Amino acid sequence: MNRMAADSVQSMLGSLLEQPDPQLVHDGAPACLLVIDSLIRRDPRNPSLLRDGCTAYTTYATAFLSGEADAVRAARLQGRAKEYGQRLLRLRGFYTRAESAPMPEYEAALARFGGRDVPDLYAVGSAWLGWIVSCPESMEAMAELPRALAVMERALALDERYADGGAHLVFGTYFSLQPVGAGQDLPRSRRHFERAMELGGAEDLMPRVLFAEFYARAANDPELFAGTLQGVLDSKVSDTPRLRLMNAVARDRAARLLQQKDEIF
């Protein structure tokens, strides 16, 4: 029964990612999230369900709650993703014992994760950092930043190609969002974005949109911003099924950002 439930959730999430209509997924995905919540409540230590719940909440918040008007809701859903992710890592006793330890001990525990753990580390790192970014005024969130970064750095070190370079995309966004003189590193941000675009390939449009939205904006480069987004809108790539939803979201986001260009710059 547990295996069947986990397989059903993975099939459902895969089906959502293959949908070409973002509005359909926007309207229907919350019901899927509630189903996942129910399954996790019945089987709270199932690693597949926890990982899929973590990923599903992160993906929904990232795809559909990126505007300022959605900030409170985004933080709430990213918080649920983070909760599931941390519960997933706590299934390993060595992680639980080091969770609140000083950073050297915490990093030593992370070093015990290997290549087969990359999906878990990536899901948790994405959710955790997404929650922190969505709570910019929270001292509690900022206090957790070093540990969240360490999780994603471990995933990146183990397999930079996982999720088409998704860890690079996370770090590209992170280093562009930090305040000037307090963590912002635009050269480093650009290197991560460029590697993510390289690993994602021409058919993956979202890295280019995020490169424009975060890097070009932070670099105060309106020409790069507009040129990159227009390139996304002009792209004639034939979407592979697993990219269909996110490419549709990317095109919608590119069009919206271009309309806001004069306000942004």
Summary of the structure (lengths in Angstrom):
residues: 265
radius of gyration: 18.1
end to end distance: 53.9
largest distance: 54.3
contacts: 858
relative contact order: 0.09
helix: 79%
strand: 0%
